[in-house]
Amino acid sequence: MAVNEEGDSVRICIDCLESSIKDMMPHDSLVPLKCCIFKTPSILYRHNEKAFIPNAFSIGPLHHGNPKLKATEKVKAKYLQCLISRSPSPNTMLRTLITSIMKMEKEARECYAEAIDYDPQQLVKILVVDGCFLIELFRKNVYKKLREEDDPIFTKSCMIQFLYHDLILLENQVPWTVLEILFDLTKHSNRNERPLSLLVVYFFESIFLSYRMLRHQLNQTNMNIQGIKHIVDLDRKLSTLSIEDEEKGIEGWELLPSATSLVEAGIKFKRGTSSQNILDIKFIDGVLEIPPLVIHEVTETAFRNLISYEQCYPKCKARITSYAILLDSLINTAKDMDILCENKIIENWLNPEDAAHLFNKLYIDTYPDCYYYTNLCKQVNSFCQRRWPRWRAVLVGKYFNTPWAGFSTLAAVILLILTLVQTVYAMKK
């Protein structure tokens, strides 16, 4: 028995209340083990909505049916038709593709964190059409002979730009296992074809500068990247390839001063080799070596979705997030951006103000479990605390910044020394 605000007695059924609360409790895992495709958390989504929403192409079920993306459904159907027409058995190939994906429909559905509103037949249709479109796109990008004269994508520059943005969205993915099945079933028996992962690298090498060298390494070694979940996951695996983990808790964080402050402290910047991973940043003998990074219209989209993936995927190490934190500490102003550009570390296609602003707000509202540049930051900060490098940098910056200024300063020093010698000599006489 309980009493309400008016003072009346109210009877409460304890058994009913207990049963109601028990019904609320989940009977299985909230996040299935195979779950790898997520809706962007609203706390990250609010910083830049455009970085998470497709411009022209829906891939997978989460954005399927959006009226704004309807026009490109004809393009996807055209690519599916082209793919089937080249198969040894074009009359039966579509049925083969549908049958194969139908067998794994439940597995594919479990890859999505959000409940999929489509029934099995509808989901299979989406996966087959969208998956075959991606396969055909990646093949045509590398094997130019496959393109028709009226190709709806490669004859229009805007379409490629749309795809660079749309295909790296976390919400706009199909499971990699689906792509592999469709890729293997549509292989040409008479052609020694490159692996699917390598075709993806070829497509995105204009976005990620390091991919240009990376594809040569993958070609030469036939490197097999295991456990790929989807295209965003592949991009992250390639970005963290051959990087040793440095486990440091958030308690040990140390951030770097800005690039301008580091130069004043006597630190030099050096462009890393093109074969280095973008995360492979080193500090040796007063030189901070950073692999090259290209910044353009799609860079923010790529980083935001990679960071979102690290925040959502269980037990995912915050490597890209750590990289974003490091760049944010280095780049505070357009002057900092100019320093990195002058040293050819950053290839900037935006204006310096926009590029600096990009990194200043990139990782806001994230929670990285570890920061992977703690030791690097400690080494740099320790160097900055030494006096001689700072004095030397100030001296060079003020008095030896040009050859004429250097000669003038040197002449003044020599004249001063001669004057002192003459004075001492006169005193002795």
TAHUMO-V464591 format. One record per residue. N is the residue number from 0. SS is DSSP state (h for helix, s for strand, l for the rest). PHI is phi in radians with two decimals (* if undefined). OMEGA is omega in whole degrees, -180 to 180 (none if undefined). Layout:
n: <N,N>
ss: <SS,SS>
phi: <PHI,PHI>
omega: <OMEGA,OMEGA>
//
This chain:
n: <0,1,2,3,4,5,6,7,8,9,10,11,12,13,14,15,16,17,18,19,20,21,22,23,24,25,26,27,28,29,30,31,32,33,34,35,36,37,38,39,40,41,42,43,44,45,46,47,48,49,50,51,52,53,54,55,56,57,58,59,60,61,62,63,64,65,66,67,68,69,70,71,72,73,74,75,76,77,78,79,80,81,82,83,84,85,86,87,88,89,90,91,92,93,94,95,96,97,98,99,100,101,102,103,104,105,106,107,108,109,110,111,112,113,114,115,116,117,118,119,120,121,122,123,124,125,126,127,128,129,130,131,132,133,134,135,136,137,138,139,140,141,142,143,144,145,146,147,148,149,150,151,152,153,154,155,156,157,158,159,160,161,162,163,164,165,166,167,168,169,170,171,172,173,174,175,176,177,178,179,180,181,182,183,184,185,186,187,188,189,190,191,192,193,194,195,196,197,198,199,200,201,202,203,204,205,206,207,208,209,210,211,212,213,214,215,216,217,218,219,220,221,222,223,224,225,226,227,228,229,230,231,232,233,234,235,236,237,238,239,240,241,242,243,244,245,246,247,248,249,250,251,252,253,254,255,256,257,258,259,260,261,262,263,264,265,266,267,268,269,270,271,272,273,274,275,276,277,278,279,280,281,282,283,284,285,286,287,288,289,290,291,292,293,294,295,296,297,298,299,300,301,302,303,304,305,306,307,308,309,310,311,312,313,314,315,316,317,318,319,320,321,322,323,324,325,326,327,328,329,330,331,332,333,334,335,336,337,338,339,340,341,342,343,344,345,346,347,348,349,350,351,352,353,354,355,356,357,358,359,360,361,362,363,364,365,366,367,368,369,370,371,372,373,374,375,376,377,378,379,380,381,382,383,384,385,386,387,388,389,390,391,392,393,394,395,396,397,398,399,400,401,402,403,404,405,406,407,408,409,410,411,412,413,414,415,416,417,418,419,420,421,422,423,424,425,426,427,428>
ss: <l,s,s,l,l,l,l,l,s,s,l,l,l,h,h,h,h,h,h,h,h,h,h,h,l,l,l,l,l,l,l,l,l,l,l,l,s,l,l,l,l,h,h,h,h,l,l,l,h,h,h,l,l,l,l,l,l,l,l,l,l,l,l,l,l,l,h,h,h,h,h,h,h,h,h,h,h,h,h,h,h,h,h,h,h,l,l,l,l,h,h,h,h,h,h,h,h,h,h,h,h,h,h,l,h,h,h,h,h,l,l,s,l,l,l,l,l,l,l,h,h,h,h,h,h,h,h,h,h,h,h,h,h,h,h,h,h,h,h,h,h,h,l,h,h,h,l,l,l,l,l,l,l,l,l,l,h,h,h,h,h,h,h,h,h,h,l,l,l,l,l,l,l,l,l,h,h,h,h,h,h,h,h,h,h,l,l,l,l,l,l,l,l,l,l,h,h,h,h,h,h,h,h,h,l,l,l,l,l,l,h,h,h,h,h,h,h,h,h,h,h,l,l,l,l,l,l,l,l,l,h,h,h,h,h,h,h,h,h,l,l,l,l,l,l,l,l,l,s,h,h,h,l,l,l,l,l,l,h,h,h,h,h,h,l,l,l,s,s,s,s,l,l,l,l,l,l,l,l,l,l,s,s,s,l,l,s,s,s,s,l,l,s,s,s,l,l,l,h,h,h,h,h,h,h,h,h,h,h,h,h,h,l,l,l,l,l,l,h,h,h,h,h,h,h,h,h,h,h,h,l,l,l,h,h,h,h,h,h,h,h,h,l,l,l,s,s,s,l,l,l,h,h,h,h,h,h,h,h,h,l,l,l,l,l,l,l,l,l,s,l,l,l,h,h,h,h,h,h,h,h,h,h,h,l,l,h,h,h,h,h,h,h,h,h,h,h,h,h,l,l,l,h,h,h,h,h,h,h,h,h,h,h,h,h,h,h,h,h,h,h,h,h,h,h,h,h,h,l>
phi: <*,-2.31,-2.07,-1.49,-1.10,-1.43,1.58,-1.44,-1.37,-2.23,-1.50,-1.96,-1.55,-1.08,-1.10,-1.14,-1.16,-1.08,-1.12,-1.13,-1.21,-1.10,-1.15,-1.29,-1.28,-1.20,-1.70,-2.49,-1.14,-1.17,-2.06,-0.98,-1.05,-1.52,-1.16,-2.55,-2.06,-2.18,-1.35,-1.10,-1.00,-1.05,-1.17,-1.58,-1.04,-1.21,-1.27,-2.87,-1.04,-1.10,-1.32,-2.16,-1.99,-1.12,-1.47,-2.47,-2.06,-1.61,-2.15,1.53,-1.47,-1.19,-2.01,-1.15,1.59,-1.14,-0.99,-1.22,-1.87,-1.17,-1.06,-1.44,-1.09,-1.18,-1.13,-1.12,-1.13,-1.12,-1.17,-1.08,-1.08,-1.09,-1.10,-1.20,-1.13,-1.56,-1.29,-1.08,-2.27,-1.08,-1.28,-2.00,-1.09,-1.04,-1.08,-1.09,-1.12,-1.09,-1.06,-1.16,-1.31,-1.05,-1.15,-2.02,-1.01,-1.12,-1.10,-1.15,-1.08,-1.22,-1.30,-1.70,-1.24,-1.47,-1.16,-1.60,-1.39,-1.59,-1.29,-0.93,-1.11,-1.18,-1.14,-1.06,-1.04,-1.08,-1.14,-1.17,-1.12,-1.22,-1.13,-1.16,-1.05,-1.14,-1.04,-1.14,-1.08,-1.16,-1.19,-1.16,-1.12,-1.61,-1.73,-1.14,-1.17,-1.38,-1.39,-1.47,-1.10,-1.81,-0.93,-1.30,-1.96,-1.35,-1.67,-2.29,-1.08,-1.11,-1.13,-1.10,-1.13,-1.01,-1.21,-0.97,-1.36,-1.25,-1.44,-1.88,-1.52,-1.06,-1.36,-1.95,-2.25,-2.04,-1.02,-1.08,-1.08,-1.12,-1.09,-1.12,-1.11,-1.13,-1.13,-1.16,-1.22,-1.86,-1.14,-1.54,-1.12,-1.64,-2.16,-1.42,-1.55,-1.20,-1.09,-1.03,-1.04,-1.25,-1.10,-1.15,-1.06,-1.02,-1.17,-1.67,-1.18,-1.30,-1.53,-1.85,-1.02,-1.18,-1.15,-1.08,-1.45,-1.08,-1.14,-1.18,-1.13,-1.14,-1.14,-1.31,-1.80,0.92,-1.03,-1.83,-1.56,-1.57,1.18,-1.22,-1.65,-2.95,-1.13,-1.10,-1.13,-1.09,-1.02,-1.20,-1.10,-1.18,-1.23,-1.91,-1.10,1.12,-1.76,-1.37,-1.32,-2.12,-1.26,-2.38,-1.23,-1.18,-1.16,-1.64,-1.09,-2.43,-1.74,-1.58,-1.18,-1.18,-1.03,-1.08,-1.16,-1.16,-1.10,-1.11,-1.49,1.67,-1.48,-1.81,-1.86,-2.38,-1.25,-1.24,-1.21,-1.18,-1.49,-1.31,-1.25,-1.09,-1.50,-1.48,-1.71,-2.25,-2.25,-2.38,0.90,1.40,-2.06,-1.69,-1.75,-2.19,-1.07,-1.17,-2.41,-1.69,-2.07,-2.54,-1.08,-1.70,-1.04,-1.09,-1.03,-1.05,-1.15,-1.10,-1.30,-1.15,-1.16,-1.05,-1.10,-1.10,-1.31,-1.69,-1.33,-1.03,1.02,-1.57,-1.29,-1.48,-1.27,-1.18,-1.08,-1.09,-1.08,-1.13,-1.12,-1.10,-1.13,-1.10,-1.23,-1.33,-1.96,-1.93,-2.36,-1.10,-1.12,-1.08,-1.09,-1.08,-1.07,-1.20,-1.24,-1.09,-1.55,1.06,-1.45,-1.98,-1.77,-1.76,-1.71,-1.82,-1.36,-0.96,-1.09,-1.13,-1.13,-1.12,-1.11,-0.99,-1.36,-1.17,-2.21,-1.27,-1.88,-1.02,1.25,-1.80,-2.31,-1.29,-1.20,-2.47,-1.94,-1.61,-2.14,-1.08,-1.11,-1.03,-1.11,-1.12,-1.12,-1.15,-1.13,-1.13,-1.12,-1.13,-1.36,-1.33,-1.38,-1.04,-0.98,-1.18,-1.07,-1.09,-1.12,-1.12,-1.06,-1.15,-1.15,-1.57,-2.01,-2.28,-1.33,-2.36,-1.01,-1.17,-1.12,-1.13,-1.10,-1.10,-1.12,-1.10,-1.10,-1.11,-1.12,-1.08,-1.09,-1.10,-1.13,-1.08,-1.10,-1.11,-1.07,-1.11,-1.13,-1.05,-1.10,-1.17,-1.14,-1.17,-1.22>
omega: <179,-179,179,-176,-179,180,179,177,180,-180,179,178,-178,-179,-180,-179,178,-180,-180,-180,178,179,179,-175,-179,180,176,-178,177,178,179,-177,-177,-175,-178,179,-169,165,180,178,-176,-179,176,-177,-173,-178,178,-176,-176,-179,-176,-176,180,179,-173,-172,170,178,-176,-170,-170,179,180,179,177,-177,-179,-177,-174,-174,-176,176,178,178,179,178,178,179,176,179,179,-179,-179,-176,-180,-178,179,-180,-175,-178,-177,-174,-179,178,179,180,-180,-179,-178,-179,178,-179,-178,-178,-179,178,179,-180,-179,178,-177,179,179,174,-179,-176,-177,176,-177,-179,180,180,178,178,180,-177,-180,-178,-177,180,179,176,180,179,-180,179,-178,178,-179,178,-178,-178,-173,179,-180,-177,174,-180,-179,-179,-174,-179,-173,173,-179,-178,-178,-179,179,179,175,-176,176,179,-170,-174,179,177,-178,-179,-171,-173,165,-178,-179,179,176,-180,-179,179,180,180,-179,-179,-176,176,176,-175,-177,-177,177,-170,176,178,-180,-179,180,176,177,178,178,-177,-173,-176,176,180,-178,-174,-177,-179,-178,177,-177,-179,177,177,180,178,-174,-174,-174,-178,-179,-179,-172,169,-180,-180,-179,-174,178,178,177,178,180,179,178,-180,-178,-177,175,177,179,180,177,-174,177,179,-177,180,-175,-177,166,179,180,168,179,179,178,180,179,177,178,179,177,-180,178,177,-180,176,177,180,-177,-180,-180,170,-177,-179,-173,-178,-175,175,-176,174,176,-180,177,-176,-175,178,-176,178,176,179,178,-173,-174,-175,-180,178,-179,-178,-178,-179,175,178,177,178,179,-180,-174,-174,-176,176,179,-177,-171,-178,-180,178,177,178,179,178,-180,179,179,179,180,-172,176,-176,177,178,177,178,179,180,-179,178,179,178,175,175,178,173,-170,176,178,173,-173,-179,180,-180,178,180,180,-176,-179,-176,-169,-173,-179,178,172,177,177,-180,180,174,-168,178,-178,-179,178,-179,178,179,-179,-178,177,178,-178,-178,176,-172,-172,178,-180,180,-179,-180,179,180,180,-178,-176,-169,-179,-177,174,179,-178,178,179,179,-180,179,180,179,179,179,179,179,179,-180,179,178,179,179,180,180,179,-179,-179,-180,-180,179,none>
//
